[in-house]
Amino acid sequence: MSKFASIDIGSNTLLLLITDDASGTLMPIVDECDFGRLGQGLAHSKRLHPDAVARSLEVVRRYRAIMDVHSLDGVACVGTQALREATNRDAFVGPAEEILGCPIEIIAGEREAQLVATAVITDFPKQCQGELLCVDVGGASTEFIRIRGGELVSVVSLPIGAVRLSETFLLSDPPTADETKNLYEAISAQLATLDLPSSAQLVGSAGTATSMASIALALAEYDPKQIHGYEMSRESVRSVAKNLLVSTVADKMQLVGLAPKRADVIAGGVAIYDQVV
């Protein structure tokens, strides 16, 4: 029997997954998500905000305590866009590595996309036999992965994400029509640099995508079994986006299916999916 832990340090969330292969299949026994928001203000300052560092280190301490309960055979920890970009990343990385007792590997956007592609090809082999586009919206970056015939065709990482776009464009509460227009124009300008297929199945991964599904399903409690593989129509995606972009943060915090800590940035992330479809 082997137990392994993986930690994903993103621009909005920190994720902890502990798996056990006692049954002969790798099974999750701990699946945690918490909000450090390392990407706070990063688009403007290029530095990690002291409050973001403090929040994220507190999450790391909590995760270390959870890991100590289990006899782990290995730990892998990766950092993404916020740590790629911040000029003062060592303010977080050094203390976090000391707490965790393992190195934090800051991976390139292309490597992040390749890891997502591996998961998608493994989990959706039938869909991957055709033309498939996977879009992984994060807090500060979004990865675009093209798969055809079960093989990885291309991976691209763009510097747009839920936190970055919301902090840059959606400054009013609720956003004004001009702010929404500027948001969509900025997303369109980034998408114009890509060679996107005109007809392909779209797979969304990470917190923005799962939040869209949870909202569409009106889940009072997060249920990965209902969300994983859930299919949304183009009209459903656009309906969720439209609703979020005309709602106040207070209203979004009360929205069934949405984690309250995502309320102030979710609209920027969902707008990316809306524009892609």
N, C-alpha and C positions, 0 to 999 in steps of 0.2 A: 504493500500500500504506500502511495506517495501523495503528499500534499504540497501544492505549489501556490504561491501568491503572486499576483500581478497588480501593479499600481500604475495608473494612468494619470499624470499630472497635466491637466489641460488649462486653457485660458479662462474657463468658467468653473468647471468641476474637477474634483479629484475622485477617482474611482478605485475601489479595492475589490478584487475578485480572488477568492481562495477556492481551489478545486481539489477534489479527492478522486482517485481512480480505484477505490476499493471494490466497486461493482464491476470493474472491467471497462467501464466507460468514464471519461472525464466528467465529473458532476460538480456543479457549483455548490459550495456549502456556506459561503459568505459572499454577498453581493451588495456592496455599499456605494452610495453616491453622496457626496457632500460638496458644498459650494465655497471654494476659496476665492474665486474670481481674480486670479492672478493677472488677467488682462485688463483690470481696472485702469483706465486712463492711459493705457500703453500706446494707443494710436497717436496720441499727441506728445507724450513725454519720452517714449522709448525706454522707460524705466518702470520697474515694479514699484507700485505704491506701497509705502510702509504698512498701511492697513491691510492690503492684500497679502503681503508677506506674513503678517501676524495671523490673519485668518487661516491661511493655508498651512502654516506650521502647526496650528492648533489641530487641524484636521489630520495632519501627519502623525501627531502624537496619539490621537485617538485610534488611528489605524494601526500604529505600532502596538498599542495595548490589545487590540483585537488579535493581531498576529501572534502575540505572545501566548495567547490561550491555546494556540494550535502548534503542534510539532511539525514545522515546515521543513521540507527538503530543498526548497529553493525559493528565491524571490527575484522578480524582474520588475524594474521600475523605469518608466519612460516619461520624458517631458516633451511637450509639443510647442506650439507657436509662441506662447508667452515667453518661455525659456529660450527659444531660438532667437527671439528678437530683442529681449531686454538687455540693455548695456550693463545693468547691475544684477544679473541673474545670480551671481554668487551670494548675494544677500539672502537668497532663499536656498539655493542648492547646497551650500556648505552645511548650514544647520540641519536641513532636511536629511541629508545623507548621514549625519551623525546620529540623528534620532532613529532612522530606519536601519542603520547598520549595513547599508548596501549602496552601491553607486547609482546615480540617476543618469540614465542614458538620454541625452537630448537628441532626438532623432530628426532628420530632415523631413520636410513635407512629403517628398516622394516616398520615403521609407514608411511614413505614416499611412500613405495611400496604399502601398503594397500590402501592409498588414491588414487593412480593411478588405482589400481584394481577396486575400487568402481566406478570410472569414466568410465572405460572400460566396466564393466559389465552393467552399466546403459545405455551407449551409443551404445553398440554393442551386444545386447542380443542374436541375432540369431547366430553370430559367436562364442559367448561364450558357446553355447550348446555343441560344440565339444571340441577339444583340442586346446588351445590358449596359446601362449607365448607373454607376453607384455614386451618390453624392453624400459626402460626410461633412455636415455643417458643424463646425466647432465654435468656440467663443471668438477666436481671432483669425482663423483660417478655415478654408473649405477645400476638401480634396475631391477631385473629379476622376473617376476610375472607369475606363471603358473595358468591357469584357466581351469577347466574341468566341463562340465555339468552345467555351470552357477555358479559354486562354486570356491572359492579361494582354490588352492591346496598348494601353497608354495610361499614365498617371500624371496628373497635374495638381499642384497645390496653389491656391490663390489666397492673398491676404484679405479675405472678407469673412466675417463671422458674426454671430448674434450679438456679442458684446460690442465689438468694434463698430458695426454699422449702427446699432442703437445709440451708442454714445456720440457718434459723429453726426447722425442725421435726425434722429427722433428726439428732439430737445424739448418739445412741448408735451403736455399731458392733458388730453390725448394729442398725438401728433397732428400737425396741421396738414392741409392738402399739399402745400408746397414742400413740406418736409418729406412727405410720402413720395411725391414726384421726384425729388432729388435722390431719395433712397433708391428708387427703382432705376433711375438713370445711371447711378453709380454701379449698381449690380449689372446692368446691361453692358456697361463699358467693360467690365471685367469679363463677362461671359463672351463678349465679342472676340476676345483673344483666344478662345478655345475652338477646337474642331469637334462640335457636339453632333451626335447622330440626330437626324431629323425624325426618325422613328425607332424607338427602343424602349424596353421596359426600364423604368426608373426604380432604383432601390435606394431608400434613405436610411442612413445609420446615424447613431449618436443621439444626444438629448433633444435636439430640435425636432428630429423626425419622430422619435417616440412620443414626444409631447403632442405633436399634431395628431397622432393616432389616438392617444389617450383622451384628447379633447373631443375628437370625432366620436369616440366610443362613450364619452361622458363617464369615465371611470372614476368613481369616488376614491378608489385605492389603486395604486399602480400594480398592474398585473402583466408581467412579461409574457405569459403564455397567450394572452389575448392580443398583445401588441406585436409580438414577433410574427412576421409574415402577413400582418394585416394589410389589406389592399384599400387604397384610397383613390377615388377618381380625381381627375383634373379639377372638376367643379368643387369637390369637397376640399381639396387643398386651397383653392382660391377663396372659398367661403370662410375657412378658418383664418386665412391671412387678412381678409377684409374685416372680419370681426375684431381681430387683435389690433389692427391699425386705427380703429375708431374708438377703442376702449381706453379708459384711464387705467393706470397701474393698479389703483384700488379695485377696479372692476375685474381686472385680470387676476388679481390675487384671490378673488372669490370664484373664479371660473372652474367648474368641475372638470377634472382631468389634468389641470396644470399645477405643477409644483409652485407654490407662492414665491420661492426664491428665484424663479425664472421669469416672473411677471414683467420686470422692467426691461428685459432684453429679448424676450421670445419673438416679438414682432419682427425685429431685424433679421433673425434667422429664418423664420417662416417665409419672409419675403423672398429669400434666395430660392427656396423651393418653388414658390409661386412663379417667379420669373423663369426658372428652368423649365417648368412644365408648359 
